[in-house]
Structure formats: structure tokens, C-alpha cells
């Protein structure tokens, strides 16, 4: 049973990460910043969501400012992971500030990777919109 659980976890992670390259290629330009806002597949684990955000960020040209926001829904709650590259940080964007904007001051992490959660699952799309709007207003 443990082996089967490990195998399922590995397959779920592969499914989550499989589209990272395509998502990076679909980055939207928001005031000169490559922005990818997406929802993780239903039931994605927290580690998978963080890994997906980092994987997408890694597939965007590091010279181009980039922000990746990945929302997830699990157990009736929404969560958000934001990853920011160095070029975006040099423009004044920080992952922890973007998460705090989406969660009205809650959440946290480092300037390059942050997360928050606890809102109702239906709020996931609004979290992504708030991050995009915050980038546009910066």
C-alpha cells in the first residue's frame, strides 16, 4: 500500500509539472512583466503547487521580469503560491508583497517565493486577478 501511495504521489507530481513549459510560453505581458496566473490541477498537494510555480518561473527568460502565481483548491479552501524572478525583484516586485495583497495582509514567505491560504475555494480565480492587478498598479 505504501509503494502504491508513493507511486500515486509521483504520478500526480508528473501530471502537475507536465504543462509548465506550455504555461511559461503563454505568459501575459503586464506592464513589461511576464505574468503567468494559473490554477493547479484539482487535489494538487502544497509541495506540488510550489514546485509548479518554480518550474514555470524557471522556463521564462531570466532577463525578463516574471511573476508566476499558482492558485490551488483543496478541502474547500483556496491557496496561492507566487514565484518572482530576479529581474522582477529589481523592478520592485516581491512575492511576499503580492501574496499579502491577494490575502489582505496575510500570507508570507521570501521576496522570490511566497504563499498564503485559507480563503474559500471559490476565491481562487480572484486571487490570480488580484496578483495581476497589483503588478499592473506597480
Residue frames relative to the residue before (quaternion, step in Angstrom):
aa qw qx qy qz dx dy dz
X 1.0000 0.0000 0.0000 0.0000 0.00 0.00 0.00
X 0.6466 0.5170 -0.3176 0.4624 3.59 0.98 -0.82
X 0.6406 0.5149 -0.3239 0.4686 3.57 0.98 -0.81
X 0.6490 0.5104 -0.3142 0.4686 3.58 0.97 -0.83
X 0.6427 0.5150 -0.3221 0.4668 3.60 0.99 -0.80
X 0.6461 0.5111 -0.3168 0.4701 3.60 0.97 -0.81
X 0.6522 0.5134 -0.3058 0.4663 3.55 0.99 -0.86
X 0.6425 0.5118 -0.3159 0.4747 3.59 0.98 -0.80
X 0.6442 0.5170 -0.3176 0.4656 3.58 0.97 -0.82
X 0.6516 0.5113 -0.3067 0.4689 3.57 1.00 -0.84
X 0.6620 0.4960 -0.3017 0.4741 3.59 0.96 -0.85
X 0.6318 0.5263 -0.3303 0.4634 3.60 1.00 -0.79
X 0.6511 0.5094 -0.3130 0.4675 3.59 0.96 -0.83
X 0.6431 0.5128 -0.3221 0.4687 3.60 0.99 -0.79
X 0.6349 0.5251 -0.3237 0.4652 3.58 1.01 -0.79
X 0.6632 0.5090 -0.3030 0.4575 3.58 0.91 -0.93
X 0.7496 0.4227 -0.2206 0.4591 3.58 0.86 -0.96
X 0.4875 0.7209 -0.4018 0.2851 3.57 1.21 -0.43
X 0.7682 0.3791 -0.2032 0.4743 3.60 0.96 -0.75
X 0.3333 0.7862 -0.4791 0.2034 3.61 1.22 0.12
X 0.6697 0.5070 -0.3072 0.4473 3.60 0.88 -0.89
X 0.6614 0.4975 -0.3050 0.4712 3.56 0.94 -0.87
X 0.6485 0.5143 -0.3224 0.4593 3.59 0.97 -0.80
X 0.6370 0.5209 -0.3278 0.4641 3.59 0.98 -0.81
X 0.6638 0.5157 -0.2956 0.4540 3.57 1.04 -0.78
X 0.6963 0.4455 -0.2591 0.4995 3.58 1.24 -0.41
X 0.2685 0.7915 -0.5117 0.1991 3.59 1.22 0.36
X 0.3428 -0.7269 0.5698 0.1718 3.52 -1.03 0.95
X 0.3703 -0.7100 0.5466 0.2450 3.59 -1.02 0.75
X 0.0106 0.7760 -0.6287 0.0496 3.56 -0.70 1.14
X 0.8125 -0.2304 0.0856 0.5286 3.56 -0.21 1.34
X 0.7580 -0.3947 0.1971 0.4804 3.57 0.90 0.97
X 0.6301 0.4915 -0.3365 0.4981 3.59 1.26 0.12
X 0.3786 -0.6868 0.5698 0.2455 3.57 -0.93 0.92
X 0.0264 -0.8165 0.5759 -0.0314 3.56 -0.57 1.17
X 0.0439 -0.7525 0.6571 0.0084 3.52 -0.94 1.00
X 0.0278 0.7730 -0.6313 0.0569 3.54 -0.69 1.15
X 0.1552 0.8037 -0.5500 0.1658 3.56 -0.52 1.16
X 0.3848 -0.6768 0.5644 0.2744 3.52 -1.29 0.29
X 0.4585 -0.6595 0.5263 0.2790 3.53 -1.06 0.81
X 0.6174 -0.5307 0.4078 0.4134 3.60 -1.16 0.45
X 0.6377 -0.5494 0.3856 0.3778 3.57 -1.10 0.75
X 0.8283 0.2309 -0.1836 0.4763 3.55 -0.95 0.93
X 0.3878 0.7161 -0.4998 0.2951 3.62 1.21 0.15
X 0.4380 -0.6985 0.5063 0.2526 3.56 -0.95 0.90
X 0.6904 -0.5047 0.3347 0.3959 3.57 -1.23 0.52
X 0.6618 0.4978 -0.3134 0.4648 3.58 0.90 -0.87
X 0.6388 0.5288 -0.3251 0.4545 3.59 1.03 -0.78
X 0.6445 0.5185 -0.3222 0.4605 3.59 1.00 -0.80
X 0.6469 0.5003 -0.3156 0.4813 3.60 0.94 -0.83
X 0.6629 0.5038 -0.3063 0.4615 3.56 0.90 -0.91
X 0.6333 0.5249 -0.3334 0.4607 3.60 0.98 -0.79
X 0.6513 0.5103 -0.3223 0.4599 3.62 0.87 -0.88
X 0.6811 0.4799 -0.2874 0.4724 3.58 0.92 -0.89
X 0.6362 0.5355 -0.3219 0.4526 3.57 1.03 -0.80
X 0.6508 0.4925 -0.3152 0.4843 3.61 0.94 -0.86
X 0.6426 0.5255 -0.3222 0.4551 3.59 0.89 -0.93
X 0.6740 0.5167 -0.2887 0.4421 3.59 0.98 -0.84
X 0.6832 0.4773 -0.2876 0.4719 3.59 1.19 -0.41
X 0.5952 0.5161 -0.3698 0.4926 3.60 1.28 0.09
X 0.6086 -0.5764 0.4076 0.3623 3.57 -1.00 0.89
X 0.4220 -0.7422 0.4559 0.2513 3.62 -0.58 1.10
X 0.6036 0.5542 -0.3661 0.4411 3.60 1.18 -0.35
X 0.6664 0.4681 -0.2940 0.5004 3.59 1.22 -0.42
X 0.4696 -0.6590 0.4911 0.3224 3.63 -0.79 0.90
X 0.0269 0.8209 -0.5661 0.0705 3.58 -0.83 1.00
X 0.0617 -0.7492 0.6590 0.0238 3.51 -1.17 0.82
X 0.0812 -0.7763 0.6248 0.0199 3.55 -0.90 0.99
X 0.0358 -0.7830 0.6209 -0.0088 3.56 -0.81 1.06
X 0.0393 -0.7908 0.6106 -0.0138 3.56 -0.79 1.06
X 0.1626 -0.7774 0.6042 0.0644 3.55 -0.67 1.17
X 0.0876 -0.7848 0.6123 0.0396 3.54 -1.15 0.64
X 0.2065 -0.7459 0.6201 0.1282 3.53 -1.26 0.53
X 0.1913 0.7607 -0.6022 0.1488 3.55 -0.82 1.00
X 0.8570 0.0478 -0.0665 0.5087 3.55 -1.01 0.87
X 0.7129 -0.4793 0.2523 0.4454 3.57 1.00 0.85
X 0.6756 0.4637 -0.2813 0.4994 3.58 1.29 0.07
X 0.3371 -0.7123 0.5787 0.2101 3.55 -1.23 0.60
X 0.0489 -0.7650 0.6408 0.0414 3.53 -1.17 0.66
X 0.1856 -0.7782 0.5949 0.0781 3.55 -1.26 0.41
X 0.0746 -0.7468 0.6593 0.0453 3.53 -1.09 0.85
X 0.0796 -0.7863 0.6124 0.0211 3.58 -0.90 0.97
X 0.0789 -0.7717 0.6309 0.0138 3.55 -0.95 1.01
X 0.0939 -0.7936 0.6012 -0.0070 3.57 -0.87 1.05
X 0.3286 -0.7476 0.5336 0.2201 3.60 -0.92 0.81
X 0.7306 -0.4535 0.2972 0.4150 3.57 -1.31 0.21
X 0.6390 0.5274 -0.3341 0.4493 3.59 0.99 -0.77
X 0.6537 0.4870 -0.3143 0.4864 3.61 1.04 -0.68
X 0.6249 0.5290 -0.3434 0.4601 3.59 1.01 -0.73
X 0.6543 0.5080 -0.3220 0.4584 3.59 1.01 -0.75
X 0.6589 0.4638 -0.3038 0.5083 3.60 1.27 -0.27
X 0.6429 -0.5731 0.3075 0.4046 3.56 1.25 0.26
X 0.5515 0.5937 -0.4080 0.4207 3.59 1.23 0.23
X 0.0209 -0.7896 0.6131 -0.0132 3.57 -0.91 0.92
X 0.5534 -0.6391 0.4251 0.3233 3.56 -0.93 0.92
X 0.6720 0.5029 -0.3177 0.4412 3.59 0.88 -0.87
X 0.6373 0.5108 -0.3326 0.4716 3.63 1.04 -0.66
X 0.6529 0.5146 -0.3153 0.4577 3.59 1.00 -0.79
X 0.6415 0.5018 -0.3231 0.4820 3.59 1.01 -0.75
X 0.6566 0.5061 -0.3185 0.4597 3.58 0.92 -0.86
X 0.6194 0.5283 -0.3463 0.4662 3.61 1.06 -0.67
X 0.6781 0.4973 -0.2881 0.4581 3.58 0.97 -0.86
X 0.7774 0.3137 -0.1511 0.5239 3.59 1.07 -0.74
X 0.5092 -0.6855 0.4038 0.3281 3.59 1.15 0.59
X 0.8095 -0.3012 0.1229 0.4888 3.54 0.79 1.09
X 0.6483 0.4949 -0.3317 0.4742 3.61 1.22 -0.19
X 0.6414 0.4963 -0.4020 0.4251 3.54 -1.27 0.37
X 0.0945 0.8178 -0.5643 0.0622 3.52 -1.22 0.16
X 0.1625 0.7506 -0.6300 0.1153 3.46 -1.39 -0.12
X 0.6849 -0.4468 0.3604 0.4488 3.52 -1.15 -0.61
X 0.6826 -0.4840 0.3409 0.4285 3.59 -1.25 0.16
X 0.7411 0.4017 -0.2468 0.4780 3.62 1.11 -0.47
X 0.7972 0.0690 -0.0472 0.5979 3.64 1.19 -0.34
X 0.1292 0.7945 -0.5784 0.1322 3.57 -0.67 1.11
X 0.0995 -0.7992 0.5906 0.0498 3.55 -1.26 0.37
X 0.0315 -0.7701 0.6369 0.0197 3.51 -1.33 0.41
X 0.0148 0.8169 -0.5763 0.0167 3.55 -1.21 0.27
X 0.5335 0.6748 -0.4449 0.2492 3.47 -1.38 -0.16
X 0.5679 0.5793 -0.4032 0.4235 3.60 1.18 -0.18
X 0.6403 -0.5011 0.3845 0.4371 3.62 -1.20 0.29
X 0.6339 -0.5822 0.3618 0.3583 3.58 -1.04 0.82
X 0.6200 0.5699 -0.3469 0.4128 3.61 1.03 -0.70
X 0.6153 0.5734 -0.3358 0.4242 3.61 1.22 -0.36
X 0.4041 0.7501 -0.4599 0.2501 3.64 1.21 -0.22
X 0.6872 0.4624 -0.3194 0.4605 3.68 0.74 -0.84
X 0.6405 0.5329 -0.3268 0.4461 3.59 1.04 -0.73
X 0.5866 0.5670 -0.3668 0.4471 3.59 1.10 -0.62
X 0.6663 0.4983 -0.2927 0.4713 3.57 0.95 -0.94
X 0.6517 0.5120 -0.3140 0.4632 3.60 0.98 -0.80
X 0.6393 0.5268 -0.3281 0.4541 3.58 1.00 -0.78
X 0.6320 0.5147 -0.3347 0.4729 3.59 0.98 -0.79
X 0.6589 0.5069 -0.3118 0.4601 3.60 0.89 -0.91
X 0.6657 0.5023 -0.3009 0.4626 3.58 0.91 -0.90
X 0.6375 0.5292 -0.3213 0.4585 3.58 1.00 -0.81
X 0.6248 0.5116 -0.3330 0.4868 3.60 1.03 -0.76
X 0.6696 0.5128 -0.2995 0.4461 3.59 0.87 -0.94
X 0.7097 0.4580 -0.2564 0.4698 3.57 1.08 -0.73
X 0.6022 0.5804 -0.3537 0.4188 3.60 1.26 -0.24
